[in-house]
Amino acid sequence: MELVHLRMVMPPSVTGPALGLLAAHGGVLNLVVVRAGHLPEGDAVECDVVRGAADELLGRLSALGVDRTGSIAVEQVGLILSRRAEEAVSKQPRALANAPLWAGVEARIRAETTYPPSFYLFLVVAGIIGSVGIMTNSQILIVAAMVVGPEYHAIAGVALGLDRRGRRRVVEGLRALSSGFALAIVVTFGFAVLSRAADLQSRAFELGLRPVSHLIDSPDFFSVVVAFLAGIVGIVSLTEARGGALLGVFISVTTIPAASDIAVSLAFADWDQARGSLIQLLLNVVVLVVVGVLTLRVQRWMWSRAAGRAARSRP
């Protein structure tokens, strides 16, 4: 049963309208009010809300100024034993049964778009793993590098910033991506130079048999198709909190492998491959960001229409 718990603090002047809104809504349960709270001074209001109605109610509570004059905390309810809750859920329109809680979606993306030193460390480690996969023609190591790389969260953060017109988030995300990939390429280049000096690359790679590298440095129509589809799946998986699908995105888009191939190609003085890998990297990042923005907006539009139809069908 999908319920969310709202815990709010608001000044007494807002409590009346907020209680009227919540009490009149059929998707609200267990409404409790504690008067005259402290820090900040005001009333504490708590309730459980059917998930399909939560997004609408949060918007209307924000319109009343609850978030500006007080606060709203949102928690997922793991388990509730209540006949009234079952009845409330059954009365909700089926179209909204799996409606995303957009405040939660944005909070989830924001939580993943912080850039501590570990973000850059993971990029560097992923770049080196990818370079080993390229020099040994090991597709398994390429997949491992994709899994380790944290760049998609930054890409999703940029997409959310563009969607919500949050300039700071866009600038921070682009700065993290550009500096992170640059650092990964520089460190990986150093590793590749040392590997070449020690003659550690595979003999097939040395002789020019480089199927893994050629796959990475040859952007084409299919590269765009894969990035386009991965961009859709990535945002939808974040919207619906599907970690398995998001992992599939990590191992389907050639971002980290492209950065690794730039470094390896420069170390082996293969300028054409380096240029092709750079194009592949930029192409994938741009497509993922653009598709991410479009997917967010299409999803909002679709769920908004579903909520509107549900509201009109209520007696």
PAVEXMAR-564342 format. One line per 5 residues: number of its first residue (from 1); their letters; for each residue x, y, z of N, C-alpha, C. Coordinates in steps of 0.2 Angstrom, whole numbers. Example, Ala and Ser with C-alpha at 12.3 -4.5 7.8 and 13.67 -1.06 7.14 Angstrom:
1> AS> 66/-28/39/62/-22/39/66/-16/39; 64/-11/35/68/-5/36/64/0/39;
***
This chain:
1> MELVH> 4/-6/0/0/0/0/4/6/0; 3/11/-5/8/16/-6/5/23/-2; 7/24/4/5/30/7/12/34/9; 11/41/10/16/45/12/14/49/18; 18/50/22/17/54/29/19/61/28;
6> LRMVM> 15/66/30/17/73/30/17/75/37; 23/78/38/24/81/45/25/89/44; 21/93/46/21/100/45/21/104/51; 25/110/51/24/115/56/22/121/52; 17/125/55/15/131/52/12/136/57;
11> PPSVT> 12/142/55/10/147/60/2/147/61; -1/149/66/-8/148/67/-12/151/62; -10/156/59/-14/160/53/-15/155/47; -10/150/46/-11/146/41/-14/139/42; -14/138/49/-17/131/51/-24/130/49;
16> GPALG> -28/135/49/-35/134/48/-36/132/40; -34/136/36/-34/135/29/-31/128/27; -26/126/30/-22/120/29/-26/114/31; -29/115/37/-34/109/40/-40/109/35; -43/114/33/-49/114/29/-47/110/22;
21> LLAAH> -41/111/20/-39/108/13/-38/100/15; -35/99/20/-33/92/21/-39/88/23; -43/91/28/-49/87/30/-54/86/25; -55/90/20/-60/89/14/-57/84/9; -51/82/9/-48/78/4/-49/71/6;
26> GGVLN> -52/67/1/-53/60/2/-47/55/3; -41/58/1/-35/54/1/-31/55/7; -34/59/12/-30/61/18/-33/56/24; -28/54/28/-30/49/34/-26/52/40; -29/50/46/-25/51/52/-22/58/53;
31> LVVVR> -27/63/52/-25/70/53/-25/72/60; -19/74/62/-18/75/69/-15/83/69; -17/86/74/-15/93/75/-12/94/83; -6/97/83/-4/99/90/-3/106/90; -6/110/95/-6/117/95/0/120/98;
36> AGHLP> 2/126/96/7/130/100/13/126/100; 16/124/95/23/121/95/28/127/96; 35/125/96/40/129/97/46/128/93; 50/133/91/56/132/87/54/129/80; 50/132/75/48/138/76/41/138/80;
41> EGDAV> 39/144/82/32/144/85/27/143/80; 22/139/82/16/137/77/13/131/79; 10/128/74/6/122/75/9/116/71; 9/110/74/12/104/71/6/100/68; 6/99/62/1/95/59/4/89/55;
46> ECDVV> 1/83/56/3/77/53/-3/73/50; -1/70/45/-7/66/42/-3/61/37; -7/56/35/-5/51/30/-9/52/24; -6/52/18/-9/53/11/-8/48/6; -13/46/3/-13/41/-3/-8/44/-8;
51> RGAAD> -3/40/-10/2/43/-14/0/46/-21; -6/44/-24/-8/47/-30/-11/54/-28; -12/56/-22/-15/63/-21/-10/67/-18; -4/64/-16/1/68/-12/4/74/-16; 5/73/-23/9/78/-26/4/84/-27;
56> ELLGR> -3/83/-28/-7/88/-29/-8/92/-22; -8/88/-16/-9/91/-10/-3/95/-8; 3/93/-10/9/97/-8/9/103/-12; 7/103/-18/6/109/-22/2/114/-19; -4/112/-17/-9/116/-14/-7/119/-7;
61> LSALG> -3/115/-3/-1/117/3/5/122/2; 9/121/-3/14/126/-5/11/133/-7; 5/132/-10/1/138/-12/-1/142/-6; -3/138/-1/-5/142/5/1/145/9; 7/143/7/13/146/10/15/142/16;
66> VDRTG> 13/136/17/16/131/22/23/131/22; 26/129/16/33/128/15/37/135/16; 34/141/15/38/147/16/37/149/23; 32/149/26/31/151/33/32/146/38; 33/139/36/34/134/41/39/129/37;
71> SIAVE> 37/122/38/40/117/34/36/111/33; 38/107/28/34/101/26/39/95/26; 39/90/30/43/84/29/39/79/26; 42/75/22/38/70/18/42/63/19; 38/58/21/41/51/22/37/46/19;
76> QVGLI> 40/41/17/37/35/14/34/31/20; 28/28/19/25/24/25/26/17/22; 31/13/26/32/6/24/27/2/25; 23/2/31/17/-2/32/12/1/36; 6/0/35/1/3/39/-5/-2/39;
81> LSRRA> -8/-4/45/-13/-8/45/-19/-5/47; -24/-4/42/-29/1/43/-34/-1/37; -41/-3/40/-46/-4/35/-48/3/31; -47/8/35/-49/15/32/-44/17/26; -38/15/28/-32/16/23/-34/12/16;
86> EEAVS> -35/6/17/-37/2/11/-43/4/7; -48/7/11/-54/10/7/-52/16/4; -47/20/7/-45/27/4/-41/25/-3; -37/20/-2/-33/18/-8/-37/16/-14; -42/12/-12/-47/9/-17/-51/14/-21;
91> KQPRA> -52/19/-17/-56/25/-20/-52/29/-25; -46/29/-24/-42/33/-29/-42/31/-36; -42/35/-41/-42/33/-48/-36/29/-49; -37/24/-53/-32/19/-55/-27/22/-59; -28/27/-62/-23/31/-66/-17/34/-62;
96> LANAP> -19/35/-56/-14/39/-51/-11/34/-46; -13/27/-47/-10/22/-42/-2/22/-42; 1/24/-47/8/24/-47/11/31/-49; 7/36/-47/9/43/-49/16/44/-45; 21/47/-48/27/49/-44/26/55/-40;
101> LWAGV> 29/55/-34/29/61/-30/35/65/-32; 33/71/-36/38/75/-39/43/78/-34; 41/80/-28/45/83/-23/50/78/-21; 48/71/-21/53/66/-19/58/64/-25; 55/65/-31/60/63/-37/65/69/-37;
106> EARIR> 63/75/-36/68/80/-36/73/80/-31; 71/78/-25/75/77/-19/80/71/-20; 78/66/-23/82/60/-25/87/62/-30; 86/66/-35/91/68/-40/96/73/-36; 93/78/-32/98/82/-29/102/79/-24;
111> AETTY> 100/74/-21/104/70/-16/110/67/-20; 109/65/-26/114/61/-30/119/66/-33; 117/72/-34/121/77/-37/125/82/-33; 129/78/-28/134/82/-24/140/79/-27; 145/83/-27/152/82/-30/158/82/-25;
116> PPSFY> 158/77/-20/163/77/-15/169/74/-19; 175/74/-16/181/71/-19/180/64/-21; 175/60/-18/174/53/-21/171/53/-28; 167/58/-30/165/58/-36/170/58/-41; 176/62/-40/181/63/-45/186/56/-44;
121> LFLVV> 186/53/-38/190/47/-37/187/42/-41; 180/41/-41/177/36/-45/178/37/-52; 177/43/-55/179/44/-62/186/42/-64; 191/44/-60/197/42/-61/198/34/-61; 196/31/-56/196/24/-56/193/20/-62;
126> AGIIG> 187/23/-63/183/20/-69/187/21/-76; 190/27/-76/194/28/-82/200/24/-83; 203/22/-77/209/18/-78/207/11/-79; 201/8/-76/198/2/-78/197/1/-85; 194/7/-88/192/7/-95/198/6/-99;
131> SVGIM> 203/10/-97/209/9/-101/212/2/-101; 212/-1/-96/215/-8/-96/210/-12/-100; 204/-11/-100/199/-15/-105/201/-14/-112; 203/-7/-113/204/-6/-120/211/-9/-123; 216/-8/-118/223/-11/-120/223/-18/-120;
136> TNSQI> 218/-22/-117/218/-29/-117/212/-32/-121; 209/-27/-124/203/-29/-128/198/-33/-124; 197/-31/-118/192/-35/-113/186/-31/-112; 180/-33/-115/174/-30/-115/171/-30/-108; 173/-35/-104/171/-36/-97/173/-30/-93;
141> LIVAA> 179/-28/-94/182/-22/-90/179/-16/-92; 177/-15/-98/173/-9/-101/167/-9/-97; 163/-14/-96/157/-14/-93/158/-12/-85; 163/-15/-83/165/-14/-76/166/-6/-75; 170/-3/-80/171/4/-79/165/8/-80;
146> MVVGP> 160/6/-84/154/9/-84/150/9/-78; 150/3/-74/147/3/-68/150/7/-63; 156/8/-62/160/12/-57/158/19/-58; 158/21/-65/157/28/-66/151/32/-63; 152/37/-60/146/41/-57/143/46/-61;
151> EYHAI> 145/47/-67/144/53/-71/136/54/-73; 132/48/-73/125/49/-75/121/53/-70; 123/53/-63/119/57/-58/121/64/-60; 127/66/-62/128/73/-63/124/75/-69; 124/71/-74/120/72/-80/113/73/-79;
156> AGVAL> 110/69/-74/103/70/-72/102/76/-68; 107/78/-64/106/84/-61/106/90/-65; 110/90/-71/110/96/-76/103/96/-79; 101/90/-81/94/90/-84/89/93/-80; 89/91/-73/84/94/-68/85/101/-68;
161> GLDRR> 91/103/-68/92/111/-67/89/114/-73; 90/112/-79/87/115/-85/80/115/-85; 77/109/-83/70/108/-82/67/113/-78; 70/114/-72/67/119/-67/70/126/-67; 74/127/-72/78/133/-73/82/135/-67;
166> GRRRV> 85/130/-65/90/131/-59/97/132/-61; 99/138/-63/106/140/-66/111/137/-62; 111/138/-55/117/135/-51/118/128/-51; 112/124/-52/113/117/-52/116/115/-59; 114/118/-64/117/117/-71/124/118/-71;
171> VEGLR> 126/124/-68/133/126/-69/137/121/-64; 135/119/-58/139/115/-54/139/108/-58; 134/106/-61/134/99/-64/139/99/-70; 139/104/-74/143/105/-80/150/106/-78; 151/109/-73/158/110/-70/161/103/-67;
176> ALSSG> 157/100/-64/159/93/-61/160/88/-67; 156/88/-72/157/84/-78/164/86/-81; 164/92/-83/170/94/-87/177/93/-83; 177/95/-77/183/94/-73/184/87/-71; 179/83/-70/180/76/-68/182/72/-74;
181> FALAI> 179/73/-80/182/69/-86/189/72/-88; 190/78/-87/197/80/-88/202/77/-84; 200/77/-77/205/74/-72/206/66/-74; 200/63/-76/200/56/-77/205/54/-83; 204/59/-89/208/58/-95/215/59/-93;
186> VVTFG> 217/64/-89/224/66/-88/227/60/-84; 224/58/-79/227/52/-75/227/46/-79; 222/44/-83/222/38/-87/227/39/-92; 229/45/-95/234/46/-100/241/44/-97; 242/46/-91/248/45/-87/249/37/-86;
191> FAVLS> 243/34/-84/244/27/-84/245/23/-90; 242/25/-96/243/22/-102/250/23/-105; 253/29/-103/260/30/-105/264/26/-102; 263/25/-95/268/20/-91/267/13/-94; 261/11/-95/259/4/-98/263/3/-105;
196> RAADL> 263/8/-109/266/8/-115/273/7/-115; 276/11/-110/283/11/-109/286/5/-106; 281/1/-102/283/-5/-100/281/-11/-104; 278/-9/-110/276/-14/-115/271/-19/-112; 266/-16/-108/261/-21/-105/255/-22/-109;
201> QSRAF> 254/-18/-114/248/-19/-118/248/-25/-122; 242/-28/-123/241/-34/-127/244/-34/-134; 247/-40/-136/250/-40/-142/245/-38/-148; 239/-41/-147/234/-39/-152/233/-31/-153; 233/-28/-147/232/-21/-147/238/-18/-150;
206> ELGLR> 244/-20/-149/250/-17/-152/250/-18/-159; 247/-23/-162/247/-25/-169/241/-21/-173; 237/-17/-169/232/-14/-172/225/-17/-172; 225/-23/-169/218/-27/-168/215/-24/-162; 210/-19/-163/207/-16/-157/200/-15/-158;
211> PVSHL> 196/-21/-157/189/-21/-158/186/-17/-153; 188/-17/-147/185/-13/-141/186/-5/-143; 192/-3/-144/193/4/-145/189/6/-151; 189/2/-157/186/4/-163/178/5/-162; 175/1/-157/168/2/-156/167/8/-152;
216> IDSPD> 172/10/-148/171/16/-144/172/23/-148; 177/23/-153/179/29/-156/175/30/-163; 170/26/-164/166/27/-170/159/28/-169; 158/35/-167/151/37/-166/147/36/-172; 141/34/-172/136/33/-178/129/34/-176;
221> FFSVV> 125/32/-180/117/33/-179/115/29/-173; 118/23/-172/116/18/-167/119/21/-160; 124/25/-160/127/28/-154/121/33/-151; 118/37/-156/113/42/-154/107/38/-152; 105/33/-155/99/29/-153/100/26/-146;
226> VAFLA> 106/23/-144/107/20/-138/107/26/-133; 110/31/-134/110/37/-129/103/40/-128; 99/40/-133/92/43/-133/88/38/-129; 88/32/-130/84/27/-126/87/27/-119; 93/27/-118/96/27/-111/94/33/-107;
231> GIVGI> 94/39/-111/91/45/-107/84/44/-105; 80/41/-109/73/40/-107/73/36/-101; 76/30/-101/76/25/-96/79/28/-90; 84/31/-90/87/34/-84/83/39/-80; 79/43/-84/75/48/-80/69/44/-77;
236> VSLTE> 66/40/-81/60/36/-79/62/32/-73; 68/29/-73/70/24/-67/71/29/-61; 74/35/-62/74/39/-56/68/42/-54; 63/43/-58/56/45/-56/53/39/-52; 54/33/-54/50/28/-51/55/24/-46;
241> ARGGA> 61/26/-45/65/23/-40/67/16/-42; 68/15/-48/70/8/-51/77/7/-52; 81/5/-46/88/5/-47/91/0/-52; 87/-6/-53/90/-10/-58/90/-7/-65; 85/-4/-67/85/-1/-73/90/5/-74;
246> LLGVF> 91/8/-68/96/14/-69/103/10/-70; 104/5/-67/111/1/-68/112/-1/-75; 106/-2/-78/106/-4/-85/109/2/-89; 107/8/-87/109/14/-91/116/15/-90; 119/14/-84/126/15/-83/130/10/-88;
251> ISVTT> 128/4/-89/132/0/-93/130/0/-101; 126/5/-103/124/5/-110/126/11/-113; 129/16/-110/131/23/-113/138/23/-113; 141/25/-118/149/26/-119/151/33/-117; 151/34/-111/154/40/-108/161/39/-105;
256> IPAAS> 161/35/-100/168/33/-97/172/30/-102; 170/25/-105/174/21/-110/177/26/-115; 173/31/-117/176/36/-122/181/40/-119; 180/42/-113/186/46/-109/192/42/-109; 191/35/-107/197/31/-107/200/30/-114;
261> DIAVS> 197/30/-119/199/29/-125/203/35/-128; 200/41/-126/204/47/-128/211/47/-125; 212/45/-118/218/45/-115/223/40/-118; 220/34/-119/224/28/-122/226/30/-129; 222/33/-133/224/35/-140/229/40/-140;
266> LAFAD> 229/45/-136/234/50/-135/240/47/-133; 240/42/-128/246/39/-126/250/35/-132; 246/32/-136/248/28/-142/249/32/-148; 248/39/-148/248/44/-153/244/42/-159; 238/40/-157/233/38/-162/228/44/-162;
271> WDQAR> 229/49/-166/225/55/-166/218/54/-168; 217/50/-174/210/49/-176/206/46/-171; 208/41/-168/204/37/-162/203/42/-157; 208/46/-155/206/51/-149/201/56/-151; 201/58/-158/196/63/-160/189/60/-160;
276> GSLIQ> 189/53/-163/182/50/-163/180/48/-156; 184/47/-151/182/46/-144/179/52/-141; 182/58/-142/180/64/-140/173/66/-142; 172/65/-149/165/66/-152/160/61/-148; 162/55/-147/158/50/-144/156/53/-137;
281> LLLNV> 161/55/-133/159/57/-127/155/63/-127; 156/68/-131/152/74/-131/145/73/-133; 145/68/-138/138/67/-141/134/63/-136; 137/59/-132/133/55/-127/130/60/-122; 135/64/-119/133/68/-114/127/73/-116;
286> VVLVV> 128/76/-122/123/81/-124/116/77/-125; 116/71/-129/110/68/-130/107/66/-123; 111/64/-118/108/62/-112/105/68/-108; 108/73/-109/105/79/-105/99/82/-109; 99/82/-115/93/85/-119/87/80/-118;
291> VGVLT> 88/73/-119/83/68/-118/80/68/-111; 85/69/-106/83/70/-99/78/75/-98; 80/81/-100/75/87/-100/68/85/-103; 68/83/-109/62/82/-112/58/76/-109; 61/71/-106/58/66/-103/55/68/-96;
296> LRVQR> 58/72/-93/55/75/-87/49/79/-88; 49/83/-93/44/88/-95/38/84/-98; 39/78/-102/34/74/-104/30/70/-99; 34/68/-94/31/64/-88/27/69/-84; 30/75/-83/26/80/-79/19/81/-82;
301> WMWSR> 19/82/-89/13/84/-93/8/78/-93; 11/72/-93/7/66/-93/3/65/-87; 7/65/-81/4/64/-75/0/70/-73; 1/76/-75/-3/82/-74/-10/81/-77; -10/78/-83/-16/77/-87/-20/71/-83;
306> AAGRA> -17/66/-81/-20/61/-77/-23/63/-71; -20/68/-67/-22/71/-61/-28/75/-63; -28/79/-68/-33/83/-70/-40/79/-72; -39/74/-75/-45/69/-77/-48/66/-70; -43/64/-66/-45/61/-60/-49/66/-55;
311> ARSRP> -47/73/-55/-50/78/-52/-57/79/-54; -58/79/-61/-64/81/-64/-69/75/-63; -67/69/-62/-71/63/-61/-73/62/-54; -70/66/-49/-73/66/-43/-80/68/-42; -84/65/-38/-91/68/-36/-90/74/-33;
***
